[in-house]
Amino acid sequence: MAFEIYHSHAGKDLPVEIPALGLKLSIRVPQEISGGAITIMDQVNAPGFGPPLHRHHETEIFRVIEGVYLYEINGRRFYGKVGDLITVPGGSAHAFVNVGERPARQMVLMLPALDAVRFFTELAAVMANGRPDREALSAFGAPWGVEFLGAPISATR
């Protein structure tokens, strides 16, 4: 497969912000650039924030750039710090939370690609008035093959 030459740089890709998730996300390599093979995102998570427990068929690879995260993958919890690489196989129930006192940042690769621009823009609209209940999130996620399984994790739970 031939790939286009693509140069993503800070400021070129406007971030998607979801305040209810404490998330600022920039899509560095959208799915159309890789022919559907991979999506690469740069995300910043506010202290104490992370996504609800969920699963999807795409594999995710997280590279911690700044801060410390608590991850949960299929019921197993562990911390990820700067430089760590965490792989979440497709179909695994997973969540994470920034456990630091400052924003944390990670690079996220999704394989195969996800139309992350559309997914996160639509999710931001669903969460515009705060976190909806699990039923509303599940209705949103179903067409994407995303199953929301529970609340976000915390370091105290």
Biotite code that builds the C-alpha atoms (Angstrom):
import biotite.structure as struc

atoms = struc.array([
    struc.Atom([0.000, 0.000, 0.000], chain_id="A", res_id=1, res_name="MET", atom_name="CA", element="C"),
    struc.Atom([1.335, 3.443, -0.869], chain_id="A", res_id=2, res_name="ALA", atom_name="CA", element="C"),
    struc.Atom([1.090, 6.159, 1.770], chain_id="A", res_id=3, res_name="PHE", atom_name="CA", element="C"),
    struc.Atom([0.954, 9.878, 1.166], chain_id="A", res_id=4, res_name="GLU", atom_name="CA", element="C"),
    struc.Atom([3.631, 12.083, 2.627], chain_id="A", res_id=5, res_name="ILE", atom_name="CA", element="C"),
    struc.Atom([1.998, 13.799, 5.570], chain_id="A", res_id=6, res_name="TYR", atom_name="CA", element="C"),
    struc.Atom([3.455, 16.293, 8.017], chain_id="A", res_id=7, res_name="HIS", atom_name="CA", element="C"),
    struc.Atom([1.497, 16.970, 11.170], chain_id="A", res_id=8, res_name="SER", atom_name="CA", element="C"),
    struc.Atom([2.699, 19.751, 13.415], chain_id="A", res_id=9, res_name="HIS", atom_name="CA", element="C"),
    struc.Atom([1.468, 21.556, 16.507], chain_id="A", res_id=10, res_name="ALA", atom_name="CA", element="C"),
    struc.Atom([-1.081, 24.204, 15.642], chain_id="A", res_id=11, res_name="GLY", atom_name="CA", element="C"),
    struc.Atom([-2.067, 22.628, 12.337], chain_id="A", res_id=12, res_name="LYS", atom_name="CA", element="C"),
    struc.Atom([-4.571, 20.203, 13.833], chain_id="A", res_id=13, res_name="ASP", atom_name="CA", element="C"),
    struc.Atom([-7.072, 21.987, 16.041], chain_id="A", res_id=14, res_name="LEU", atom_name="CA", element="C"),
    struc.Atom([-7.672, 19.993, 19.199], chain_id="A", res_id=15, res_name="PRO", atom_name="CA", element="C"),
    struc.Atom([-11.002, 18.456, 20.111], chain_id="A", res_id=16, res_name="VAL", atom_name="CA", element="C"),
    struc.Atom([-11.849, 19.349, 23.693], chain_id="A", res_id=17, res_name="GLU", atom_name="CA", element="C"),
    struc.Atom([-14.232, 17.402, 25.916], chain_id="A", res_id=18, res_name="ILE", atom_name="CA", element="C"),
    struc.Atom([-14.381, 19.198, 29.287], chain_id="A", res_id=19, res_name="PRO", atom_name="CA", element="C"),
    struc.Atom([-16.566, 16.460, 30.836], chain_id="A", res_id=20, res_name="ALA", atom_name="CA", element="C"),
    struc.Atom([-13.634, 14.082, 30.284], chain_id="A", res_id=21, res_name="LEU", atom_name="CA", element="C"),
    struc.Atom([-10.888, 16.622, 31.029], chain_id="A", res_id=22, res_name="GLY", atom_name="CA", element="C"),
    struc.Atom([-9.607, 15.829, 27.532], chain_id="A", res_id=23, res_name="LEU", atom_name="CA", element="C"),
    struc.Atom([-7.816, 17.817, 24.865], chain_id="A", res_id=24, res_name="LYS", atom_name="CA", element="C"),
    struc.Atom([-7.060, 15.669, 21.833], chain_id="A", res_id=25, res_name="LEU", atom_name="CA", element="C"),
    struc.Atom([-5.160, 16.397, 18.612], chain_id="A", res_id=26, res_name="SER", atom_name="CA", element="C"),
    struc.Atom([-5.331, 13.955, 15.705], chain_id="A", res_id=27, res_name="ILE", atom_name="CA", element="C"),
    struc.Atom([-1.765, 13.788, 14.364], chain_id="A", res_id=28, res_name="ARG", atom_name="CA", element="C"),
    struc.Atom([-2.342, 11.124, 11.691], chain_id="A", res_id=29, res_name="VAL", atom_name="CA", element="C"),
    struc.Atom([-5.980, 10.716, 10.638], chain_id="A", res_id=30, res_name="PRO", atom_name="CA", element="C"),
    struc.Atom([-7.236, 7.433, 9.218], chain_id="A", res_id=31, res_name="GLN", atom_name="CA", element="C"),
    struc.Atom([-7.417, 8.655, 5.624], chain_id="A", res_id=32, res_name="GLU", atom_name="CA", element="C"),
    struc.Atom([-3.663, 9.344, 5.548], chain_id="A", res_id=33, res_name="ILE", atom_name="CA", element="C"),
    struc.Atom([-2.797, 5.735, 6.434], chain_id="A", res_id=34, res_name="SER", atom_name="CA", element="C"),
    struc.Atom([-5.436, 4.136, 4.239], chain_id="A", res_id=35, res_name="GLY", atom_name="CA", element="C"),
    struc.Atom([-7.252, 2.963, 7.370], chain_id="A", res_id=36, res_name="GLY", atom_name="CA", element="C"),
    struc.Atom([-4.213, 1.245, 8.892], chain_id="A", res_id=37, res_name="ALA", atom_name="CA", element="C"),
    struc.Atom([-3.545, 3.542, 11.873], chain_id="A", res_id=38, res_name="ILE", atom_name="CA", element="C"),
    struc.Atom([-4.695, 6.684, 13.651], chain_id="A", res_id=39, res_name="THR", atom_name="CA", element="C"),
    struc.Atom([-2.228, 8.598, 15.826], chain_id="A", res_id=40, res_name="ILE", atom_name="CA", element="C"),
    struc.Atom([-3.424, 11.042, 18.476], chain_id="A", res_id=41, res_name="MET", atom_name="CA", element="C"),
    struc.Atom([-1.822, 13.288, 21.052], chain_id="A", res_id=42, res_name="ASP", atom_name="CA", element="C"),
    struc.Atom([-3.966, 13.672, 24.154], chain_id="A", res_id=43, res_name="GLN", atom_name="CA", element="C"),
    struc.Atom([-3.747, 15.764, 27.290], chain_id="A", res_id=44, res_name="VAL", atom_name="CA", element="C"),
    struc.Atom([-5.736, 14.646, 30.336], chain_id="A", res_id=45, res_name="ASN", atom_name="CA", element="C"),
    struc.Atom([-6.543, 16.954, 33.243], chain_id="A", res_id=46, res_name="ALA", atom_name="CA", element="C"),
    struc.Atom([-5.692, 15.713, 36.756], chain_id="A", res_id=47, res_name="PRO", atom_name="CA", element="C"),
    struc.Atom([-8.203, 13.127, 37.983], chain_id="A", res_id=48, res_name="GLY", atom_name="CA", element="C"),
    struc.Atom([-9.726, 12.599, 34.530], chain_id="A", res_id=49, res_name="PHE", atom_name="CA", element="C"),
    struc.Atom([-9.889, 9.716, 32.081], chain_id="A", res_id=50, res_name="GLY", atom_name="CA", element="C"),
    struc.Atom([-12.450, 7.909, 29.933], chain_id="A", res_id=51, res_name="PRO", atom_name="CA", element="C"),
    struc.Atom([-15.171, 5.599, 31.226], chain_id="A", res_id=52, res_name="PRO", atom_name="CA", element="C"),
    struc.Atom([-14.370, 1.881, 31.295], chain_id="A", res_id=53, res_name="LEU", atom_name="CA", element="C"),
    struc.Atom([-14.943, 0.730, 27.705], chain_id="A", res_id=54, res_name="HIS", atom_name="CA", element="C"),
    struc.Atom([-13.913, -1.677, 24.961], chain_id="A", res_id=55, res_name="ARG", atom_name="CA", element="C"),
    struc.Atom([-13.667, -1.659, 21.174], chain_id="A", res_id=56, res_name="HIS", atom_name="CA", element="C"),
    struc.Atom([-12.151, -3.864, 18.499], chain_id="A", res_id=57, res_name="HIS", atom_name="CA", element="C"),
    struc.Atom([-9.185, -1.559, 17.750], chain_id="A", res_id=58, res_name="GLU", atom_name="CA", element="C"),
    struc.Atom([-5.876, -2.175, 19.502], chain_id="A", res_id=59, res_name="THR", atom_name="CA", element="C"),
    struc.Atom([-4.538, 0.900, 21.307], chain_id="A", res_id=60, res_name="GLU", atom_name="CA", element="C"),
    struc.Atom([-0.939, 1.661, 22.130], chain_id="A", res_id=61, res_name="ILE", atom_name="CA", element="C"),
    struc.Atom([-0.246, 4.429, 24.654], chain_id="A", res_id=62, res_name="PHE", atom_name="CA", element="C"),
    struc.Atom([3.132, 6.144, 25.070], chain_id="A", res_id=63, res_name="ARG", atom_name="CA", element="C"),
    struc.Atom([3.268, 8.270, 28.235], chain_id="A", res_id=64, res_name="VAL", atom_name="CA", element="C"),
    struc.Atom([4.897, 11.609, 27.399], chain_id="A", res_id=65, res_name="ILE", atom_name="CA", element="C"),
    struc.Atom([4.209, 13.583, 30.609], chain_id="A", res_id=66, res_name="GLU", atom_name="CA", element="C"),
    struc.Atom([2.766, 12.683, 34.001], chain_id="A", res_id=67, res_name="GLY", atom_name="CA", element="C"),
    struc.Atom([1.583, 9.446, 35.589], chain_id="A", res_id=68, res_name="VAL", atom_name="CA", element="C"),
    struc.Atom([-1.481, 7.405, 34.673], chain_id="A", res_id=69, res_name="TYR", atom_name="CA", element="C"),
    struc.Atom([-3.304, 4.562, 36.371], chain_id="A", res_id=70, res_name="LEU", atom_name="CA", element="C"),
    struc.Atom([-4.468, 2.047, 33.756], chain_id="A", res_id=71, res_name="TYR", atom_name="CA", element="C"),
    struc.Atom([-6.981, -0.749, 34.104], chain_id="A", res_id=72, res_name="GLU", atom_name="CA", element="C"),
    struc.Atom([-7.000, -3.456, 31.446], chain_id="A", res_id=73, res_name="ILE", atom_name="CA", element="C"),
    struc.Atom([-9.300, -6.459, 31.863], chain_id="A", res_id=74, res_name="ASN", atom_name="CA", element="C"),
    struc.Atom([-9.443, -5.848, 35.618], chain_id="A", res_id=75, res_name="GLY", atom_name="CA", element="C"),
    struc.Atom([-5.666, -5.519, 36.091], chain_id="A", res_id=76, res_name="ARG", atom_name="CA", element="C"),
    struc.Atom([-4.405, -2.163, 37.383], chain_id="A", res_id=77, res_name="ARG", atom_name="CA", element="C"),
    struc.Atom([-0.945, -0.659, 37.050], chain_id="A", res_id=78, res_name="PHE", atom_name="CA", element="C"),
    struc.Atom([0.761, 2.721, 36.753], chain_id="A", res_id=79, res_name="TYR", atom_name="CA", element="C"),
    struc.Atom([2.341, 4.116, 33.611], chain_id="A", res_id=80, res_name="GLY", atom_name="CA", element="C"),
    struc.Atom([4.980, 6.837, 33.804], chain_id="A", res_id=81, res_name="LYS", atom_name="CA", element="C"),
    struc.Atom([6.991, 8.888, 31.328], chain_id="A", res_id=82, res_name="VAL", atom_name="CA", element="C"),
    struc.Atom([8.511, 6.663, 28.662], chain_id="A", res_id=83, res_name="GLY", atom_name="CA", element="C"),
    struc.Atom([6.237, 3.672, 29.304], chain_id="A", res_id=84, res_name="ASP", atom_name="CA", element="C"),
    struc.Atom([4.478, 1.984, 26.405], chain_id="A", res_id=85, res_name="LEU", atom_name="CA", element="C"),
    struc.Atom([1.151, 0.293, 27.179], chain_id="A", res_id=86, res_name="ILE", atom_name="CA", element="C"),
    struc.Atom([-0.583, -1.984, 24.675], chain_id="A", res_id=87, res_name="THR", atom_name="CA", element="C"),
    struc.Atom([-4.312, -2.658, 24.967], chain_id="A", res_id=88, res_name="VAL", atom_name="CA", element="C"),
    struc.Atom([-5.376, -5.541, 22.697], chain_id="A", res_id=89, res_name="PRO", atom_name="CA", element="C"),
    struc.Atom([-8.591, -5.031, 20.762], chain_id="A", res_id=90, res_name="GLY", atom_name="CA", element="C"),
    struc.Atom([-11.652, -6.236, 22.696], chain_id="A", res_id=91, res_name="GLY", atom_name="CA", element="C"),
    struc.Atom([-10.078, -5.576, 26.112], chain_id="A", res_id=92, res_name="SER", atom_name="CA", element="C"),
    struc.Atom([-12.050, -3.694, 28.760], chain_id="A", res_id=93, res_name="ALA", atom_name="CA", element="C"),
    struc.Atom([-9.913, -0.688, 29.652], chain_id="A", res_id=94, res_name="HIS", atom_name="CA", element="C"),
    struc.Atom([-9.737, 2.773, 31.186], chain_id="A", res_id=95, res_name="ALA", atom_name="CA", element="C"),
    struc.Atom([-7.100, 5.105, 32.554], chain_id="A", res_id=96, res_name="PHE", atom_name="CA", element="C"),
    struc.Atom([-6.889, 8.176, 34.761], chain_id="A", res_id=97, res_name="VAL", atom_name="CA", element="C"),
    struc.Atom([-4.307, 10.920, 35.225], chain_id="A", res_id=98, res_name="ASN", atom_name="CA", element="C"),
    struc.Atom([-3.269, 10.458, 38.879], chain_id="A", res_id=99, res_name="VAL", atom_name="CA", element="C"),
    struc.Atom([-0.940, 13.463, 38.974], chain_id="A", res_id=100, res_name="GLY", atom_name="CA", element="C"),
    struc.Atom([-1.584, 17.025, 40.085], chain_id="A", res_id=101, res_name="GLU", atom_name="CA", element="C"),
    struc.Atom([-0.818, 18.495, 36.647], chain_id="A", res_id=102, res_name="ARG", atom_name="CA", element="C"),
    struc.Atom([-2.061, 17.688, 33.145], chain_id="A", res_id=103, res_name="PRO", atom_name="CA", element="C"),
    struc.Atom([-0.635, 14.446, 31.750], chain_id="A", res_id=104, res_name="ALA", atom_name="CA", element="C"),
    struc.Atom([0.013, 13.690, 28.098], chain_id="A", res_id=105, res_name="ARG", atom_name="CA", element="C"),
    struc.Atom([0.197, 10.573, 26.004], chain_id="A", res_id=106, res_name="GLN", atom_name="CA", element="C"),
    struc.Atom([0.541, 9.617, 22.354], chain_id="A", res_id=107, res_name="MET", atom_name="CA", element="C"),
    struc.Atom([-2.108, 7.102, 21.293], chain_id="A", res_id=108, res_name="VAL", atom_name="CA", element="C"),
    struc.Atom([-1.959, 4.788, 18.285], chain_id="A", res_id=109, res_name="LEU", atom_name="CA", element="C"),
    struc.Atom([-5.118, 2.960, 17.149], chain_id="A", res_id=110, res_name="MET", atom_name="CA", element="C"),
    struc.Atom([-4.870, -0.082, 14.888], chain_id="A", res_id=111, res_name="LEU", atom_name="CA", element="C"),
    struc.Atom([-6.753, -0.376, 12.637], chain_id="A", res_id=112, res_name="PRO", atom_name="CA", element="C"),
    struc.Atom([-7.555, 3.274, 12.237], chain_id="A", res_id=113, res_name="ALA", atom_name="CA", element="C"),
    struc.Atom([-10.604, 4.968, 13.690], chain_id="A", res_id=114, res_name="LEU", atom_name="CA", element="C"),
    struc.Atom([-12.178, 8.126, 12.260], chain_id="A", res_id=115, res_name="ASP", atom_name="CA", element="C"),
    struc.Atom([-11.078, 9.856, 15.456], chain_id="A", res_id=116, res_name="ALA", atom_name="CA", element="C"),
    struc.Atom([-11.926, 13.356, 14.257], chain_id="A", res_id=117, res_name="VAL", atom_name="CA", element="C"),
    struc.Atom([-15.564, 12.380, 13.752], chain_id="A", res_id=118, res_name="ARG", atom_name="CA", element="C"),
    struc.Atom([-15.781, 10.071, 16.780], chain_id="A", res_id=119, res_name="PHE", atom_name="CA", element="C"),
    struc.Atom([-14.395, 12.581, 19.289], chain_id="A", res_id=120, res_name="PHE", atom_name="CA", element="C"),
    struc.Atom([-16.212, 15.570, 17.751], chain_id="A", res_id=121, res_name="THR", atom_name="CA", element="C"),
    struc.Atom([-19.508, 13.681, 18.050], chain_id="A", res_id=122, res_name="GLU", atom_name="CA", element="C"),
    struc.Atom([-18.610, 12.490, 21.571], chain_id="A", res_id=123, res_name="LEU", atom_name="CA", element="C"),
    struc.Atom([-17.921, 16.110, 22.551], chain_id="A", res_id=124, res_name="ALA", atom_name="CA", element="C"),
    struc.Atom([-21.443, 17.020, 21.398], chain_id="A", res_id=125, res_name="ALA", atom_name="CA", element="C"),
    struc.Atom([-22.931, 14.126, 23.407], chain_id="A", res_id=126, res_name="VAL", atom_name="CA", element="C"),
    struc.Atom([-21.004, 15.331, 26.483], chain_id="A", res_id=127, res_name="MET", atom_name="CA", element="C"),
    struc.Atom([-21.600, 19.071, 25.976], chain_id="A", res_id=128, res_name="ALA", atom_name="CA", element="C"),
    struc.Atom([-23.742, 19.276, 29.128], chain_id="A", res_id=129, res_name="ASN", atom_name="CA", element="C"),
    struc.Atom([-21.621, 16.890, 31.225], chain_id="A", res_id=130, res_name="GLY", atom_name="CA", element="C"),
    struc.Atom([-21.293, 13.133, 31.333], chain_id="A", res_id=131, res_name="ARG", atom_name="CA", element="C"),
    struc.Atom([-24.422, 11.393, 30.136], chain_id="A", res_id=132, res_name="PRO", atom_name="CA", element="C"),
    struc.Atom([-25.604, 8.146, 31.698], chain_id="A", res_id=133, res_name="ASP", atom_name="CA", element="C"),
    struc.Atom([-24.240, 4.809, 30.535], chain_id="A", res_id=134, res_name="ARG", atom_name="CA", element="C"),
    struc.Atom([-27.312, 4.125, 28.399], chain_id="A", res_id=135, res_name="GLU", atom_name="CA", element="C"),
    struc.Atom([-26.795, 7.340, 26.392], chain_id="A", res_id=136, res_name="ALA", atom_name="CA", element="C"),
    struc.Atom([-23.089, 6.597, 26.009], chain_id="A", res_id=137, res_name="LEU", atom_name="CA", element="C"),
    struc.Atom([-23.858, 3.063, 24.857], chain_id="A", res_id=138, res_name="SER", atom_name="CA", element="C"),
    struc.Atom([-26.333, 4.371, 22.271], chain_id="A", res_id=139, res_name="ALA", atom_name="CA", element="C"),
    struc.Atom([-23.651, 6.730, 20.985], chain_id="A", res_id=140, res_name="PHE", atom_name="CA", element="C"),
    struc.Atom([-20.948, 4.044, 20.959], chain_id="A", res_id=141, res_name="GLY", atom_name="CA", element="C"),
    struc.Atom([-22.919, 1.201, 19.330], chain_id="A", res_id=142, res_name="ALA", atom_name="CA", element="C"),
    struc.Atom([-22.482, 2.316, 15.684], chain_id="A", res_id=143, res_name="PRO", atom_name="CA", element="C"),
    struc.Atom([-18.743, 2.701, 16.355], chain_id="A", res_id=144, res_name="TRP", atom_name="CA", element="C"),
    struc.Atom([-18.409, -0.730, 17.960], chain_id="A", res_id=145, res_name="GLY", atom_name="CA", element="C"),
    struc.Atom([-17.582, 0.912, 21.301], chain_id="A", res_id=146, res_name="VAL", atom_name="CA", element="C"),
    struc.Atom([-19.147, -0.579, 24.414], chain_id="A", res_id=147, res_name="GLU", atom_name="CA", element="C"),
    struc.Atom([-19.184, 1.585, 27.545], chain_id="A", res_id=148, res_name="PHE", atom_name="CA", element="C"),
    struc.Atom([-18.928, -0.745, 30.537], chain_id="A", res_id=149, res_name="LEU", atom_name="CA", element="C"),
    struc.Atom([-18.813, 1.524, 33.559], chain_id="A", res_id=150, res_name="GLY", atom_name="CA", element="C"),
    struc.Atom([-17.660, 4.719, 35.175], chain_id="A", res_id=151, res_name="ALA", atom_name="CA", element="C"),
    struc.Atom([-14.168, 6.161, 34.836], chain_id="A", res_id=152, res_name="PRO", atom_name="CA", element="C"),
    struc.Atom([-11.653, 4.657, 37.260], chain_id="A", res_id=153, res_name="ILE", atom_name="CA", element="C"),
    struc.Atom([-10.003, 6.533, 40.094], chain_id="A", res_id=154, res_name="SER", atom_name="CA", element="C"),
    struc.Atom([-6.902, 5.907, 42.166], chain_id="A", res_id=155, res_name="ALA", atom_name="CA", element="C"),
    struc.Atom([-9.090, 5.454, 45.258], chain_id="A", res_id=156, res_name="THR", atom_name="CA", element="C"),
    struc.Atom([-11.410, 2.797, 43.833], chain_id="A", res_id=157, res_name="ARG", atom_name="CA", element="C"),
])
